[in-house]
Each structure stands twice: as structure tokens, then as C-alpha cells.
Amino acid sequence: MIKKKSFVLKLIGLFLLAIFGLVFWGLMVITKMAKELPNPEQFVNRQISQSTKIYDRTGQILLYEIHGEEKRTTISFEEIPEYAKQATLAIEDQEFYRHSAFDWRAIIRAFVVNIIKGRVVQGGSTITQQLARNAFLSPERTYTRKIKELILAHWIEQRYSKDQILNLYLNQIPYGTNAYGIEAASQTFFSKPANDLTLSEAAVLAALVKAPSYYSPWGIHQDELEQRKNYVLEQMFKLGFIDEQQKQLAQNTKPKFSNQSIGSIKAPHLVMMVYDYLSGKYGEDVVEKGGLRVITTLDWPLQELAEKTVKEGAERNTQLYQGKNAALVAQDPKTGQVLALVGSKDYFDVENEGNFNVAVQGLRQPGSALKPFAYLTAFQKGYSPEAVVFDLPTEFSSYNNICPLTNINFNDDNPLCFHPENFDGRFRGPVNLRTGLAQSINVPSVKVLYLAGLADTLKTVQAFGLTTLTNPSRYGLSLVLGGGEVKLIEMVGAYSVFSQEGIKHHQSLILEVKDSQGRILEKYLDQATQVVEPQYAKIINNILSDIEARSGLFQNSLNLTVFPDREAALKTGTTNDYKDAWAIGYTPTLVVGVWTGNNNNKPMQKQAGSILAAVPIWHAFMSKALENQPAEFFNKPEAAPQNKPILWGEYISNGEAHDILYYVDKNNPLGPQPLNPESNSQFWNWELPVKAWWQQQLPG
């Protein structure tokens, strides 16, 4: 018993000795760190940050330098408006005047989160800690830096009053766009001294502090900035800094930002996308101070051409059609690399939301530009380009309901039925699928979507890279008429899959990122996936590059679709209300998409469709861009013999004309003829107009 007790005492002793050793070691480490730390009284001798530089693909053209030179004007505590102080406290450190250097609850909470995540993702820092970090420490997120931060924060609290610390903080912190301190920020973003800031503007500056590049008013997260500004105001109200009326007025006020504040920048929409990506991956501090060297995929001569053609095209459309904006994306389909990107006519025209990146942020209806995906899905199921459907006035039932069987007075009040018209107001009778797609005829295309299946067509669309069409109940058979919203940059990526015969290359904006020591942090790596068999993409290429087949659509503008000694495929799209006009065309070496319209979704003038508003911009860019591209041609699809007359163009049987549902089971077009075609919910809606048309064709 005595031996056992002695053994236990020895274990306890060893345990206490180990604890003592760890504590002693920890104190030694902390003491060593403390000796290496700067004197917090010497704020002028803080660490020099290195700017991040963003280049074009050659590494020679500097597009933008992030925080290459700090803009800072120090002002007194009395010159900083109370709104600005209160907004900062409300969002950054509500207990600032009540706690010491640290907030232990926040630190413990952050520690738990970091343990769960397996890395440092949350800091729980007070204003004093942030001041210490921004003034003296490196941007790395490590526990060592956190300990140094706590030591410095403690020293600062020992030497300065709370008001002095808050004043140092507001004169020290980065607000983005090279602006350090609230005076420089106020001048940069609002062209006024900080003393003149409104409540709404003060809330914006407080909102920026958390992530200056992410929330930049010239970036792609302007909506998030507005939401965070309103959250700041809500917190100010809860703390009693402002009343309800002040809160409501400030939340309903959208500040006007200076249109020259961003400084020298080339390709601003693309640069802001890269900036946002880097900040999300490496953190704000690293991007702002870490001296990264970033090589983008941007082809500067093509970018200059894109900006010129968009500007000139938008100005022309403004005069002719009241379409004041345009966007363009060019991509190398063989690599997925974005070569040029213009998000609006003028990035710096903030008054007209020029900094809004329509190419990436805009959700716009694509009109007929979605039709190729339905046709491709139909070809996958066994339909052929020679298969015939009828372009006649037709009532479509969207959800397997029975629509009125009339060909003259259509029911406009039934939301489950619709009768599309063609862009030229006429109907052509029997049309093969090649003509239906090449000339973008609406009724045949809606029929093709039904034959292909909405669900399967959406699977095709998503496999090609379109991420926004996720609600089939919204679109029904109107999908091929532009019933959903898409992004221009994703449409360009999707069309590149056609160009590469079914191979999808991951879209990329960056070729290489190096740190300040020249170490490679990331490098472009082609990520390619075969998403559809080559034969079906070849069929689409063959149709969309068929000059004769599309001549009936383009007519007098056909010359804008043709390039000497080149093959180019082209698809256009226009919404019924003329809010959006598209032109997306490609060769085997280049894909270019153009959108035209208005940022506020105001319709252009009637008849300002894609051929008049978008195709001229597309042609102006493409004709110059192709001069430096190799001349490649599309591979022809293999001939596929069909076992049914309707699939090679014969629609008459026993002296009568029938629509395609008479001859095929929509889900198995190569299988036997259906015994009871009337069981298909669309059958009579399609068949009766054909019967009426056939009677008109019979002699006397």
C-alpha cells in the first residue's frame, strides 16, 4: 500500500514537473518574442508592406498595383466625426471602452472555431489588437503572430488611453484602394474630408474595414457592401448611437462614390475579379501587403480591342436603340483561358453603374441563345438535323394539361399554355431541325425542347457549365425562348464546349501567382472533361457555321457573320421585351460572347434585336481578333442513316401530312411507331394545325 502511494506521488510529481516545464518554456518563448517586438510608441517605424502586382499574360503589362503606395493623412480625434467613431465601434468592437487589450470570450470562441476548422480562420481581435497587427506585424495567420499581437496590444493599452488608441486605429487601418486611415479613405471614396462624412458614408467606411477588397465599391460585391453598411447602421441603432429615423434615412441612402478614386488600372472588371479571387484564397492582408506577383490570362491587345468595340458599339446603340451598355467576353476554347473581358461600356461611369460587371454579375435572359443545347440533347436521343417538325401556330401545354384546340383565337389567359410567335411574325410550314436552329425559328425550337425533354436539356446545360438554370418549374417549354437567366461569362464557357467537340476546359483567369520571394503559389493547369460525345457537338458546329442555312435569318446582315477563309459558328438571342440582345460565336480557336442592353433592365427600342444591336459589336471584335488566329475548320459530323422517313425529312404518309409525334415516341425516336400517338398530351395541339395546313395545300 505504501509503495503504491509512493508511486502515485511520484506520478503526480512528474506531472507537475512537466506542467512547470511547459509553463517555463512558454514563458521563455513569450519573453523571447517580446524582446523581438518593436516599441509601440514608435508607430512611424512599422513594417513596410510590399504591393501586389497584377499583369497581363506576358507579365510585361502592369494592369494594377495593390497598395503600392500608402495614402495617409493623420487627423486629430476631434476632427473625426462621432458617427465614424460610433460606426467603427458598432461593427468592430462594441465592448472597446469596457475591456482591456483583449476580449477573452472572443478569443476562446475563435480558438474553438479554429480547432474545428484545423486552421486559423477567426481571430476574435479587439480594436487594440487590430491596431497592433496593422502597425507592426506580418500578414500571416498563425498562432505565433497571435501571441505577438496580444503582447503588443497589452503594451499599447498600458501606454495610451482608449481615445488615443481609437484615434491611432482610425488613422492607421487600411480601407482599400491604397487608402490608410479615415481621412485618406474619405477623400478616396467620397472626395471630401472625414469631418464632412454623412452617417451613411461613415457606415460604408466602417463596413469596408473587415475586407477592403471584397467590399470594394468598384468590385463585384457592391450588394454585399450595401448589406453590410445597413448592418452597421442596425448595430448603431441597437447600441443607442442613432435613432430609428436616422437609421432608416441612412439605410435608404446610397452613397455616391468618387469615379476617379481607384487610380491607375487597366482591364478594371477583370482585375477586380482577380483581386476578389486572391483575397478569398490568400486573405486580405497577404494581397495588400504580401508582394504577390500575379500573371493573368488576359491578352492585352485583345482587351484593348474589346474595350474599343464595346464602347463604340454601345454609343451607337444608345443613339439608335436606347441600349446604353454592352459587355464582351473572349476565351481560348482550347485552354479555358479568358483572353478579354469587358463588363460595361465605361467602368468609371459610376453614375450609370459602369462598375457593375454585367459579364459576371449580371443575370440576363439569353433569348434564343439557349436553343443549341435543346437541339444537341435531341440529337443525342436519335433525332437528326433532317428530321421535320412543323412551324405553324401552335398552342403548347407546359405541364401536360390540355390546351384549347384552336388555331385562330389562342387563349392568352391560360398560364399553363402558350403559343410562341416567330421574330418575323410568319410561319413556314414544314421545317427541318437544321433550318429551325440555324434560323432560330421559335415554334420548331419549342417542339425540339419537348422532344429532347426539359429535364434532360437542363442536364446538358449544366454539364456545359451554366450554373443558374436550377428551377425547371419557372421555365417550362419557354426555356429555349429565354425563360431563365444566365451569365455571359458562363455562356461563353458553354459555347467553348461546342467549339472543342464536347470537351469542357475549366475557365481560368490566372496563369501564375508568386509570393514576394519568387515561390510559385499556384500555376495554371488545364482541367479538361469530355461532357458530350464529339459527334453531337460536331452537328451543332456544322449547323451554326452553315452560312446558307442562316442566311434567311440574317439577310442584309449576313456579311457580318462571314470572315474570309474562315469558318465561324454564330448564335444570337433576343428577349421578347428587347431588354437583352446577345451574339455568341466561335471558331475552333476563339469564342466571343456579346451582350447589349441597359444595366437597369430598361428595354431597348422595339426591333433592337441581336442582329442589329449585338452582332455588329461581335463582328467588329471578331474580324480583328481572327487576324492573329490560325485558320482552323470544324470537323464534319459522321453521317447517321435513319430508319424512319420523318427523320430524313418525309412527313407525308398515305397521302396525308403529319407532325413528328404521329411517327415517333418522343422518348425513343428510333423505336417503333407509336400505336396510340394520341396518348401524348401535346399530340393534338401539334397535329390539328398540320391537318389544317395540309387541307390548304390540296388542289381546289
C-alpha positions in Angstrom: 0.0 0.0 0.0 2.8 2.4 0.9 4.7 1.5 -2.3 1.5 2.2 -4.3 1.0 5.5 -2.6 4.6 6.4 -3.2 4.3 5.5 -6.9 1.2 7.8 -7.2 3.0 10.6 -5.6 5.9 10.2 -8.0 3.5 10.3 -10.9 1.9 13.5 -9.6 5.3 15.0 -9.1 6.4 14.1 -12.6 3.1 15.6 -14.0 3.5 18.8 -12.0 7.2 19.0 -13.1 6.0 18.6 -16.8 3.4 21.3 -16.3 6.0 23.6 -14.7 8.4 22.8 -17.6 5.8 23.7 -20.2 4.9 26.9 -18.4 8.5 27.8 -18.1 9.2 27.0 -21.7 6.1 29.0 -22.8 7.3 32.0 -20.7 10.7 31.8 -22.2 9.2 31.7 -25.8 6.9 34.6 -25.0 9.8 36.6 -23.4 11.9 36.0 -26.5 9.1 37.1 -28.7 8.6 40.2 -26.5 12.2 41.2 -26.9 11.9 41.0 -30.6 8.8 43.2 -30.8 9.0 46.9 -31.6 8.3 49.6 -29.2 4.6 50.5 -29.7 5.5 54.2 -29.1 7.3 54.2 -32.4 4.3 53.9 -34.8 6.3 55.6 -37.5 8.8 52.6 -37.6 6.3 50.0 -38.6 6.8 47.2 -41.1 7.0 48.2 -44.8 4.4 46.4 -46.8 5.0 45.2 -50.4 2.5 45.8 -53.1 0.8 43.0 -55.1 1.1 43.5 -58.9 -1.3 42.1 -61.4 -0.1 41.6 -65.0 -1.4 40.5 -68.4 -0.4 37.1 -69.8 3.0 38.3 -71.0 4.0 39.5 -67.5 5.0 42.8 -69.1 1.8 44.9 -69.0 1.0 46.0 -65.4 -2.7 46.1 -65.0 -3.0 47.1 -61.4 -0.8 47.6 -58.3 -2.5 46.9 -55.0 -1.3 49.1 -52.1 1.9 50.0 -53.9 1.9 53.3 -52.1 0.0 54.2 -48.9 -2.2 57.3 -49.0 -2.5 58.6 -45.4 -3.4 61.9 -43.8 -3.4 61.9 -40.0 -6.1 63.9 -38.3 -6.9 64.6 -34.6 -9.5 62.7 -32.6 -11.7 65.8 -32.6 -11.7 66.1 -36.4 -13.2 62.6 -36.7 -17.0 62.8 -36.7 -18.8 60.9 -33.9 -20.7 58.9 -36.5 -17.4 57.5 -37.8 -16.2 56.5 -34.3 -19.5 55.0 -33.4 -19.9 53.1 -36.6 -16.4 51.6 -36.2 -17.1 50.6 -32.6 -20.5 49.1 -33.5 -19.1 46.7 -36.1 -15.5 46.1 -34.9 -15.5 46.2 -31.1 -18.7 47.1 -29.2 -17.0 46.5 -25.8 -13.9 48.5 -26.6 -14.3 51.0 -23.7 -15.2 48.3 -21.2 -12.5 45.6 -21.8 -8.7 45.7 -21.6 -6.4 44.8 -24.5 -8.2 41.5 -25.3 -11.7 40.1 -25.2 -11.2 36.7 -23.7 -14.7 35.4 -24.7 -14.0 36.3 -28.3 -10.5 34.7 -28.2 -11.9 31.5 -26.7 -14.7 31.4 -29.3 -12.2 31.9 -32.1 -9.9 29.3 -30.7 -12.7 26.7 -30.7 -13.6 27.6 -34.3 -10.0 27.4 -35.4 -9.6 23.9 -33.8 -12.7 22.7 -35.6 -11.5 24.1 -38.9 -8.0 22.9 -38.5 -6.5 26.3 -39.3 -6.7 30.0 -38.3 -9.9 31.3 -39.8 -11.2 33.6 -37.0 -9.3 36.0 -34.8 -11.6 37.5 -32.2 -9.5 40.6 -32.2 -10.2 43.8 -30.4 -9.6 47.2 -31.9 -6.3 47.4 -29.9 -5.2 44.0 -31.3 -6.1 45.1 -34.9 -4.0 48.3 -34.3 -1.0 46.2 -33.2 -1.4 43.9 -36.1 -1.8 46.5 -38.8 1.1 48.7 -37.5 3.8 46.1 -36.7 3.1 42.5 -37.8 3.2 40.5 -41.0 0.0 39.3 -42.8 0.5 35.6 -41.9 -2.3 34.0 -39.9 -0.5 31.9 -37.3 -0.7 31.3 -33.6 2.8 32.8 -33.2 1.6 36.1 -34.7 -1.5 36.0 -32.5 0.7 35.8 -29.4 2.8 38.7 -30.6 -0.4 40.6 -31.3 -1.6 40.0 -27.7 1.7 41.2 -26.2 1.7 44.4 -28.3 -1.9 45.1 -27.6 -1.2 44.8 -23.9 1.7 47.2 -24.2 -0.4 49.7 -26.2 -3.2 49.6 -23.6 -0.5 50.4 -20.9 0.8 53.4 -22.8 -2.3 55.0 -24.4 -5.8 56.0 -23.3 -8.8 54.4 -25.0 -9.5 57.6 -27.0 -5.9 57.7 -28.1 -6.0 54.1 -29.2 -9.2 54.6 -31.2 -7.6 57.7 -32.8 -4.5 55.8 -33.7 -6.7 52.9 -35.1 -8.8 55.2 -37.3 -5.7 56.9 -38.7 -3.9 53.6 -39.2 -6.2 50.9 -40.7 -6.5 50.2 -44.5 -9.8 50.9 -46.2 -8.7 49.6 -49.6 -7.5 51.3 -52.8 -4.3 52.4 -51.1 -6.2 54.5 -48.5 -4.9 54.1 -45.0 -6.7 56.0 -42.3 -10.2 57.5 -42.3 -9.1 60.9 -43.8 -7.5 59.3 -46.9 -10.5 56.9 -47.1 -13.0 59.8 -47.1 -11.0 61.6 -49.7 -10.5 58.5 -51.8 -14.1 57.2 -51.8 -16.1 60.4 -51.4 -13.8 63.3 -52.4 -14.4 65.1 -49.1 -12.7 65.4 -45.7 -13.6 63.0 -43.0 -15.2 65.8 -40.9 -17.9 66.1 -43.6 -18.9 62.5 -43.8 -22.6 61.7 -43.6 -24.0 58.9 -41.4 -24.4 56.7 -44.4 -20.9 57.3 -45.7 -19.4 56.7 -42.2 -21.2 53.4 -42.1 -19.8 52.4 -45.5 -16.2 53.1 -44.3 -16.8 51.1 -41.2 -18.2 48.3 -43.4 -15.1 48.3 -45.6 -12.6 47.6 -42.8 -13.3 43.9 -42.5 -12.4 43.1 -46.1 -11.5 46.1 -48.1 -11.0 44.4 -51.5 -14.1 42.1 -51.1 -16.4 45.0 -50.2 -14.8 47.5 -52.6 -17.4 49.7 -54.2 -15.7 49.1 -57.6 -15.6 45.3 -57.2 -18.2 42.6 -57.8 -19.7 42.6 -54.3 -21.4 46.0 -54.2 -24.7 44.5 -53.0 -22.8 42.9 -50.1 -21.2 46.2 -49.2 -24.7 47.8 -49.1 -26.0 45.0 -46.9 -23.0 45.3 -44.5 -23.5 49.1 -44.4 -27.1 48.6 -43.4 -25.9 46.0 -40.8 -23.5 48.6 -39.3 -26.4 51.1 -39.0 -28.6 48.4 -37.3 -25.9 47.8 -34.7 -25.5 51.5 -34.1 -29.3 51.7 -33.5 -29.2 48.8 -31.1 -26.4 50.5 -29.1 -28.3 53.7 -28.9 -25.9 55.7 -31.1 -28.7 56.7 -33.6 -32.4 56.7 -33.5 -34.9 54.9 -35.8 -35.4 57.8 -38.1 -31.7 58.3 -38.6 -31.2 54.6 -39.2 -34.0 54.4 -41.8 -32.8 57.5 -43.7 -29.2 56.3 -43.8 -30.2 52.8 -44.9 -32.2 54.2 -47.7 -29.4 56.5 -48.9 -26.9 55.0 -51.4 -23.6 57.0 -51.2 -22.1 58.4 -54.4 -18.5 57.2 -54.8 -15.8 59.3 -56.5 -15.4 58.0 -60.0 -11.6 58.5 -60.2 -10.6 57.1 -56.8 -9.5 53.7 -57.9 -6.4 55.1 -59.5 -4.4 53.7 -62.5 -5.9 50.5 -63.6 -6.2 48.5 -66.9 -9.0 46.0 -67.7 -10.7 47.0 -64.4 -13.6 44.5 -64.5 -11.2 41.5 -64.9 -8.7 42.9 -62.4 -11.4 43.3 -59.8 -12.4 39.7 -60.4 -8.8 38.6 -59.9 -8.5 40.8 -56.8 -11.6 39.3 -55.3 -10.3 35.7 -56.0 -6.9 36.4 -54.5 -8.4 37.9 -51.4 -10.7 35.0 -50.9 -7.9 32.4 -51.3 -4.9 34.1 -49.6 -6.6 36.7 -47.4 -6.8 40.5 -47.4 -3.5 41.0 -45.6 -1.5 38.9 -48.0 -2.9 40.6 -51.0 -2.5 44.1 -49.6 1.0 43.6 -48.1 2.4 40.4 -49.2 4.0 41.4 -52.5 2.3 38.9 -54.8 3.2 38.8 -58.5 0.1 37.7 -60.5 0.1 36.8 -64.2 -3.4 36.7 -65.6 -4.7 35.1 -68.8 -5.5 38.5 -70.2 -4.3 39.2 -73.8 -3.8 43.0 -73.6 -4.1 43.7 -77.4 -7.4 41.8 -77.4 -8.5 43.6 -74.3 -7.8 47.0 -75.9 -9.8 45.9 -79.0 -12.6 44.6 -76.8 -12.9 47.9 -74.8 -12.9 49.9 -78.1 -15.5 47.8 -79.8 -17.8 47.7 -76.8 -17.5 51.5 -76.2 -18.2 52.3 -79.9 -21.0 49.7 -80.2 -22.7 50.9 -77.0 -22.6 54.5 -78.1 -24.1 53.5 -81.5 -26.8 51.5 -79.8 -27.6 54.4 -77.5 -28.3 56.7 -80.5 -30.2 54.1 -82.5 -32.0 51.9 -79.9 -31.5 53.4 -76.4 -29.4 50.5 -75.5 -26.7 52.3 -73.4 -24.5 49.4 -72.3 -22.7 46.3 -73.6 -20.3 43.6 -72.4 -17.9 41.2 -74.1 -16.0 38.1 -73.1 -13.4 36.3 -75.3 -12.0 32.9 -74.4 -9.5 30.5 -75.8 -11.6 27.4 -76.1 -8.6 25.1 -76.2 -7.5 26.1 -72.7 -10.4 27.8 -71.0 -8.3 30.9 -70.5 -10.2 34.2 -70.6 -8.4 36.5 -73.0 -10.5 39.6 -72.7 -13.4 40.7 -70.5 -15.3 44.0 -70.6 -18.1 44.2 -68.1 -19.6 47.5 -69.2 -19.1 50.4 -71.6 -17.2 52.5 -69.0 -16.1 51.1 -65.7 -15.6 54.6 -64.3 -19.1 55.8 -65.1 -20.3 55.1 -61.6 -23.4 57.3 -62.0 -24.7 54.8 -64.6 -23.4 51.7 -62.7 -20.5 51.3 -65.1 -18.6 49.4 -62.4 -21.3 46.7 -62.4 -19.8 43.8 -64.2 -22.6 42.6 -66.4 -20.4 39.8 -67.9 -20.0 38.1 -64.4 -22.6 39.6 -62.1 -25.4 40.2 -64.5 -28.2 37.6 -64.6 -29.8 38.2 -68.0 -32.3 36.2 -70.1 -30.5 34.7 -73.1 -33.4 34.5 -75.6 -32.7 32.0 -78.3 -29.0 31.6 -77.3 -30.1 28.6 -75.3 -31.6 26.7 -78.3 -28.4 24.8 -79.3 -28.5 22.9 -76.0 -32.0 21.6 -76.6 -31.1 20.6 -80.2 -28.0 18.8 -79.0 -30.0 16.9 -76.4 -32.5 15.9 -79.1 -29.7 14.7 -81.4 -28.3 12.6 -78.6 -31.7 10.9 -78.4 -31.6 9.9 -82.1 -33.3 12.9 -83.8 -31.4 14.1 -86.9 -30.8 17.5 -88.5 -33.0 16.4 -91.4 -36.0 15.5 -89.2 -39.0 17.6 -89.9 -41.3 19.5 -87.5 -44.0 22.0 -88.5 -43.7 25.7 -88.0 -47.3 26.6 -87.6 -49.4 28.5 -85.0 -49.4 26.0 -82.1 -50.7 26.0 -78.5 -48.3 24.3 -76.2 -49.2 22.8 -72.9 -46.3 23.3 -70.5 -47.3 20.8 -67.8 -49.2 18.0 -69.6 -52.5 19.8 -69.3 -55.0 20.0 -72.2 -54.9 23.3 -74.0 -57.8 24.8 -76.2 -57.6 23.1 -79.6 -58.0 26.2 -81.8 -55.6 27.7 -84.3 -57.1 31.1 -84.6 -58.1 32.6 -81.2 -55.5 31.5 -78.7 -56.1 31.6 -75.0 -53.8 34.3 -73.6 -55.3 33.9 -70.1 -54.2 30.4 -69.5 -50.8 30.4 -67.8 -50.2 26.7 -68.4 -50.5 27.1 -72.2 -48.6 29.4 -74.6 -48.3 30.0 -78.3 -44.9 31.4 -79.3 -44.6 33.6 -82.4 -41.6 33.9 -84.6 -39.4 37.0 -84.8 -40.7 38.0 -88.2 -44.3 37.2 -87.5 -44.7 34.5 -90.1 -44.9 30.7 -90.1 -43.1 28.4 -92.6 -44.8 25.1 -92.5 -42.5 22.0 -92.6 -39.0 22.8 -91.3 -36.1 20.5 -90.7 -34.1 20.8 -87.5 -31.1 22.3 -89.3 -33.2 25.2 -90.5 -35.0 25.5 -87.2 -31.8 26.1 -85.3 -29.8 28.0 -88.0 -32.7 30.5 -88.4 -33.7 30.4 -84.8 -37.3 29.7 -85.5 -39.3 29.6 -82.3 -42.1 27.1 -82.8 -39.9 24.3 -84.1 -37.4 25.0 -81.3 -40.1 24.7 -78.6 -41.1 21.4 -80.2 -37.4 20.3 -80.2 -37.2 21.1 -76.4 -40.3 19.0 -75.8 -38.8 16.1 -77.8 -35.5 16.4 -76.0 -37.1 16.8 -72.6 -36.8 19.8 -70.3 -35.1 17.8 -67.6 -32.5 16.3 -69.9 -31.9 19.6 -71.6 -31.2 21.2 -68.3 -28.7 18.4 -67.5 -27.0 19.2 -70.8 -26.9 22.9 -69.9 -25.4 22.3 -66.5 -22.8 19.8 -67.9 -21.7 22.6 -70.2 -21.1 24.9 -67.3 -24.3 27.0 -66.8 -25.0 27.2 -63.1 -28.0 29.4 -62.8 -30.8 27.4 -64.5 -31.9 25.4 -61.5 -35.6 25.9 -61.3 -37.4 24.0 -64.1 -40.8 24.9 -62.9 -40.1 28.5 -63.8 -39.2 27.9 -67.4 -41.3 25.1 -68.8 -41.1 24.9 -72.6 -40.2 28.6 -72.7 -36.6 27.8 -71.8 -35.5 28.0 -75.4 -37.1 31.4 -75.8 -35.0 32.8 -72.9 -37.2 31.7 -69.9 -34.3 31.7 -67.4 -31.4 33.9 -66.5 -27.7 33.2 -67.3 -24.3 34.9 -67.1 -22.4 36.0 -70.2 -19.1 34.5 -68.9 -20.7 31.1 -68.4 -22.4 31.2 -71.8 -19.0 31.8 -73.4 -17.6 28.9 -71.5 -20.5 26.7 -72.5 -20.2 27.5 -76.2 -16.5 26.7 -76.0 -17.6 23.1 -75.4 -19.2 23.1 -78.8 -16.0 24.5 -80.3 -13.9 21.7 -78.8 -16.3 18.9 -79.9 -17.7 18.3 -76.4 -14.6 18.9 -74.3 -15.0 21.4 -71.5 -11.9 23.2 -70.3 -12.2 24.8 -66.8 -12.4 28.6 -67.2 -9.4 30.4 -65.8 -8.3 34.0 -65.2 -4.8 33.3 -63.7 -1.7 31.7 -65.2 0.6 32.1 -62.2 0.8 33.6 -58.7 4.2 34.0 -57.0 5.0 35.3 -53.5 7.4 38.1 -52.7 10.3 35.5 -52.6 9.5 34.2 -56.0 8.0 31.0 -54.8 5.1 29.7 -57.0 1.8 29.6 -55.1 -0.3 28.4 -57.9 0.0 27.8 -61.6 -2.4 27.3 -64.5 -3.2 23.6 -65.1 -5.6 22.7 -67.8 -8.6 20.8 -66.4 -10.5 19.2 -69.4 -13.5 16.9 -69.3 -15.4 15.3 -72.2 -19.0 16.2 -71.4 -20.7 15.1 -74.6 -19.7 12.8 -77.4 -17.9 14.6 -80.3 -20.5 13.6 -82.9 -23.3 15.7 -81.4 -21.1 18.8 -80.8 -20.0 18.4 -84.5 -23.6 18.5 -85.6 -24.2 21.8 -83.7 -21.0 23.3 -85.2 -22.0 22.2 -88.7 -25.4 23.9 -88.4 -24.3 27.1 -86.7 -21.4 27.6 -89.2 -23.7 26.9 -92.2 -23.8 30.3 -94.0 -26.6 29.2 -96.4 -28.7 27.8 -93.6 -28.6 31.0 -91.5 -28.9 33.4 -94.5 -32.7 33.5 -94.1 -32.3 34.9 -90.6 -29.5 37.4 -91.1 -30.5 38.6 -94.6 -28.9 42.0 -95.2 -26.6 41.5 -92.2 -25.2 38.2 -93.4 -21.9 39.8 -94.3 -21.4 40.4 -90.6 -21.3 36.7 -89.9 -18.8 35.8 -92.6 -15.0 36.0 -92.5 -12.7 35.3 -95.5 -11.1 31.9 -95.5 -12.6 31.1 -92.0 -15.4 29.1 -90.6 -17.3 30.7 -87.8 -20.4 29.5 -85.9 -22.8 32.0 -84.5 -26.0 32.1 -82.4 -28.0 35.1 -81.4 -30.6 35.7 -78.8 -33.1 38.5 -78.1 -35.7 38.6 -75.3 -39.3 39.4 -76.3 -39.2 42.7 -74.5 -35.9 43.8 -76.1 -34.2 44.1 -72.7 -31.3 41.8 -73.7 -29.6 41.1 -77.1 -26.9 38.5 -77.5 -24.4 37.3 -80.0 -22.2 34.3 -79.2 -19.9 33.0 -81.9 -16.8 30.9 -82.2 -14.2 29.2 -84.3 -12.0 26.3 -83.2 -9.6 28.8 -81.7 -11.7 31.6 -80.3 -15.1 32.0 -78.6 -16.6 35.5 -78.2 -19.9 36.5 -76.5 -21.5 39.9 -76.6 -24.5 41.2 -74.5 -26.2 44.5 -75.2 -28.9 46.3 -73.2 -29.3 48.5 -70.2 -27.9 47.9 -66.7 -31.3 48.9 -65.2 -33.1 46.4 -67.3 -34.9 49.1 -69.2 -36.0 47.7 -72.7 -34.2 48.9 -75.8 -36.4 50.3 -78.6 -38.5 47.8 -80.4 -36.7 45.8 -83.1 -33.4 46.5 -81.4 -32.7 42.8 -81.5 -29.4 40.9 -81.5 -28.8 41.2 -85.3 -28.9 45.0 -85.1 -27.5 45.7 -81.6 -25.2 42.8 -80.7 -23.9 41.2 -84.0 -22.1 44.4 -85.2 -20.1 44.5 -81.9 -19.3 40.8 -82.2 -18.2 41.2 -85.8 -16.1 44.3 -85.1 -14.1 42.4 -82.5 -14.0 39.0 -84.2 -12.8 40.4 -87.6 -9.8 42.0 -86.0 -9.1 39.3 -83.4 -9.1 36.5 -86.0 -6.3 38.2 -87.9 -3.8 36.8 -85.4 -5.5 33.4 -85.0 -4.6 30.3 -87.1 -7.2 29.3 -89.7 -8.9 26.1 -88.5 -12.1 24.5 -89.7 -14.7 22.5 -87.9 -14.7 18.7 -88.4 -17.7 17.4 -90.2 -20.1 15.1 -88.3 -20.4 11.5 -89.4 -23.5 10.6 -91.5 -26.1 8.7 -89.5 -28.6 6.7 -91.5 -32.1 6.9 -90.2 -34.7 4.1 -90.1 -37.8 6.4 -90.3 -38.8 8.6 -93.2 -39.7 11.5 -90.8 -36.1 11.6 -89.5 -34.8 12.2 -93.0 -37.5 14.7 -94.0 -40.5 12.7 -95.2 -43.7 13.9 -93.4 -46.4 12.5 -95.7 -47.9 9.1 -95.1 -50.7 7.6 -97.2 -51.5 10.9 -98.8 -51.6 12.9 -95.5 -49.2 15.1 -93.7 -48.5 14.5 -90.0 -46.4 16.1 -87.4 -43.5 14.2 -85.9 -45.4 12.9 -82.8 -47.5 10.8 -85.3 -44.4 8.9 -86.3 -42.2 8.7 -83.2 -42.3 8.0 -79.5 -40.6 11.2 -78.2 -38.6 9.2 -75.7 -37.5 6.6 -78.3 -37.5 8.2 -81.7 -35.5 5.3 -83.3 -38.0 2.7 -81.9 -41.3 1.5 -83.4 -44.0 4.0 -84.4 -46.4 4.5 -81.5 -49.7 2.6 -81.7 -51.6 5.3 -80.0 -49.9 8.6 -80.6 -53.0 10.5 -79.3 -52.0 9.5 -75.8 -49.2 12.1 -75.9 -50.5 15.3 -74.2 -49.1 17.5 -77.0 -50.3 15.4 -79.9 -53.5 17.1 -80.9 -52.0 20.6 -80.2 -49.4 19.8 -82.8 -51.4 17.7 -85.2 -54.5 19.8 -85.8 -52.6 22.8 -87.2 -50.9 20.4 -89.6 -54.2 19.0 -90.7 -55.5 22.5 -91.4 -52.3 23.4 -93.2 -52.5 20.2 -95.4 -56.0 21.0 -96.4 -54.8 24.3 -97.7 -52.1 22.6 -99.8 -54.6 20.3 -101.6 -55.7 21.4 -105.0 -59.1 23.2 -105.3 
